[in-house]
Amino acid sequence: MNSQHPYLSIIMPAHNEEHRLPPGLEKIDAFLKTQPYTAEVIVVENGSHDRTSEVTREFAATHPYVKLLEVETRGKGLAVKAGMLAAHGDYRFICDVDLSMPIEEITKFLPPHHSDCDVMIATREGKLANRVGEPEYRHIMGRVLNFIVKVTAVPDFEDTQCGFKMFNRRAAEDLFAVQQMTGIGFDVELIYIAKRRGYKIVDVPITWYYNDDTRMRLVQDSLRILYEIWQIRQNWRRGVYERQQDTAQESHRQPQT
């Protein structure tokens, strides 16, 4: 499998994932063997205190399309950004290590499905989506968090915090270059910027299996995302998300003194 110029990049942020990562990589490998396109898998080890890096290296030794990227500072948003900007794929997919969305579902995000879209967000809501084994209280927690996001930032999407998203090359290189959030708000930030830049964004209904190892916390995460949404709005007003070429052009238009 040629990983130099892959069609698909799968980015997997991993913090203390020595146990869940190997079976996840095996499932991805089995899936990719059935596909006609080239791919790379980038595991972004993110401040782990276990053997996450070691088990990735061991797998990569016999699967050269797997790459390890080590980011010492904690933060899922930071890990995803590093992986996306290091990727080479025409399509770049954020993938949680637990594979709560079966990897086979990734075909829903690739052409010929949604060929004209730039950003594709996995959603566990709606008629065509399927949640399996999720306790009711966890579903309620997720809906509360998403309600906050819809009211304060991006009203058009039902599941911004789902850990599976696809970006085409142009959108990935543009959006992740200006991403600032390192924590839970990075998903909202990317969608917020993408909408304002006119990218075509679509929800993709998936089948999703509940994992009781989830680290979601209702009160703490709700407060955190409210704060980060405030930061996102402040950043937009201050021009933090301007493209470099836009900033250069604006500077060129200013009168010289």
N, C-alpha and C positions, 0 to 999 in steps of 0.2 A: 504494500500500500504506500503510494507516494505521498509524503506529508509535506513536501516543499511548497506546493501550490494547491492545497486541498480545496475541494468544493465545500466541505463542511468542517467547522471547528466547534468542538464541544468543550465548554469551559466549566470546570467543576471546582468551586471554592470548597476548601476542606480544612476544617479546624478539628483536631483530635478525632480523626476518622479512620484510624488504623484497622478497625473491625468492619465497618460498613463499606469502606472503599474497595477492597479486593473483590468481593462478590459483585459490586457495581461495575467495576471494570470488566469483569468476565462477561456480564450481560451485554455491555456495550460492544465488546469484542465480537461476541456471537452475532449480534445484530449487524455490525458493520461488515462482517464477512458475507452477508446476504445482499449487500447493496452494491450498485454498479459504480458509485462515485468514490473519490478519494476523501480521506478525512484525517483530522488530527484531534487528539484529546489532550487538553491542557489542564493538569491538576494544579491548582494554586493552593499550596500549603500556607496556612494563615495563622502563624503564631502558635502552632501545636506544641503540646508537651508529651506527645506519644510518638509512635513510629509511623506517622502518616507519610513523612518523606521517604523513609526506608522502604515501606511496602510499595510506594509508587515507583521508586527506582528498581525494585525487584521485578515488578510487572513490566516496566519499560525496557528492561534488559532483553526481553523476548518479544516485545511489541514496540518497535521503534517509532510508531506514530504517536505514542504516549510521551508527553513531555512534562517535566516537573518544573514549576515556577514557585520559588519560595519568597513569601512576603512576611516579614517578621511582625509588622505592626498589625494588631487585630482589627477586624472590621470587614464584614462581608462585602460591603460596597467597594472597599479598597481592593479586595482580592479579585472581585469580578472585573473592575476597571483594568487592573494589571493584566489579567488573562485576556480580555477583549483586545487590548492594544498590542499584546504580543502575538495574537492570532493572525493567520494568513488566509482564512477561509472566505469564500464568497458569501457564505451564510455562517453566522456565529450564534451559538445556542448556549444560554445559561442553563446549567443542569445541576440540581441538587444531588448530592452523593447518595441519598437514600433511594433514589429512583422511585419515589412515590407515584410519579407518572411513568408507566412502563416506557422504556426507550423506544419501542416500536411506534409509539404515538408521534415521534418526531417527524414521521413522513407527512403528517398533517400540516407541518409548518413549511415544508419545502415545495417547490414547483412540482407538478402543475397547480397545486393548491396555493392560492393567494400570491400568484406570481407578480402581481402589481403592487404588493405591499412592502413597506419598509421595516415595520416593527410588528411582530406578532406575539401577542400576550396569551399564554395559556390561562384558561378560565375554568374554574370548578363549578360555575353557576350557569343556569340556563337549561333548556330542554335537552340539548344534545350532550351536556356534561354529565358525569357520573361520579359521585363520591361513594367510596366503599369503606365501611367500617368506622366512620367518624362519629364519635359521641356528639350528642346534640349540643352540649355545653360548649364544645370546641367550635362547632359551626357558628354558634351565636357569638362567640368571641371574635371569630373572623369577620362576621358581618358587621359588628360594631366598629372594628378597625377600618373596614372598607367604607362604612358610612362616613366616618371622619374624613377619609381621603376624598370621597366624592363631594362632600360639602365644602371642603376647604381648598381643593387643588384640581383634581381631574374628574369631572362629573360623569364622563361617558363610559367608564369601565367598571366592571363588577368585581374584579379580582386582581387588583394591581400587585398584591403581595405574593401571588403564586410564584414559586421559585423556578419556573420554566418560561423562558422568553427567547425569541429569535430576532436577530437583526441582520439585515443585509449588510454587505461590506461598507457601502457609502454611509448608511445611518450609524453603524457601529463606530467607524473611525471619526465621524463628526461628533456624535453625542458623548462618547466616552472620553474624548479629548477635553471636554469642558466639565465633566462630572466633578462635583465637589463633595457630595455626601459620602461618608464612609460607613454609615450604619444602616438602620432599617429603612431610612427614607430614600435610599438611592434609586429604588424602583420608581417611586413617585417622581423624583427629580428628572429621570430620563424621559418618562412619559410627558411630563410637564413641558420640558424643552422641545421634545419631538413634535408635540401638538402645535407649539408656537412657531416652529420652523416649517410647518406644513407637510411633515411626513405622513404617509398613509399608515394608520395603525388599525389593527383588527384583533378582536378577541378570537381565540381558537379553543373551542370546547374540548376538554380532555376527560379521560378516565383517570381518577386519582385515588390512591389507597392511603388511608390514614396510617400514620406512623406515630406510636405513642412516645417516641423519643423527641417529639417536636419541642422547641425551646421558646415557643410563643408565650408571652405574658400579657394579659389584657391591660391592666392598669399601667404598668411600666411602658409597654410598647405603644399604647395610645398616647400617653404623655410625650414620649420620645418623638413619635411621628408628628405630633402637633408642633413641637418645637422645630423639627427639621423642615416641615412645610413652611413655617414662618421664615426660616433661613433661606429656603428656595425662593420664596417671593422677594425677599430682600436682595438676594443675589441677582434675580432677574431685573429688578429696578435699577440696581447699580451697574448693570452691564457685564456682570461676571461671566455670563454665558455667551458673550459675543464671539463669533468666529475670529480667528487670528487675522484672516484676510480682511474681514469687515473692519476690525480695529485699525489695521494698517491703512485701509482706504480712507477711513474717517480722519486719521492723523494726517494723511496726505492732503485732505481737503482743508485742513485748518490753515489760516493765514500765518505766514512766517513773521516773526517779530525780531 
